[in-house]
């Protein structure tokens, strides 16, 4: 991100005394990485403009979309529990390579870390943890397909590995798309479009949506 973006206030889609839902730019870190060159991130940018904040979940660096951030430690604890219990509904939009058959399909492929090639994940029917994604085809063009993804589980790189494993890697995926030279890939076409959950402090049904930048 350029300096103007780093210093700017993030786009806020929802805000109350307990949490904030903000938009993460493509290629922006959710939380600080290792090294002084990776201190700037969505969390630091939000704290700069909104005061103390606490991380609940994260998106991969190249992924754009909605991130829920707690304003209190209790909210962080309660929302982390909701994510663990799969009581937060998430929807993603992606553009994948190739023409997928119309309709919905359930991708149920267990995943684990590739210990010889971190941070990559691989499908492993014996040692992997269960990972489930619903994939709905929205539109096709000559060479790609726009899909709506609903992860039932939250494994690392789940959507990226699942789609690559069925022969339709996400456009711009430098880890799991080997069909295109890296210098021609462009940005990852994966966007966290919506979050829906029951607010653990107020009981309100929170539903926030932001359309993808592609």
Buried (B, 14 or more C-beta within 10 A) or exposed (E): BEEEEBEBEBEBBBEBEBBBBBBBBBBBBBEBEEEEEEEBBBBBBBBBBBEEBBBBBBBBBBBBBBBBBBBBEEBBEBBBEBBEEEEBEBBBBBBBBBBBEEEEBEBEBBBBBEEEEEEBBBBBEEEBBEBBBBBBBEEBEEEBBBBBBBBBBEBBBBBBBBBBBBEBBBBBBEBBBEEBEEEEBEBBBBBBBBBBBEBBBEEEEBEBEBEBEB
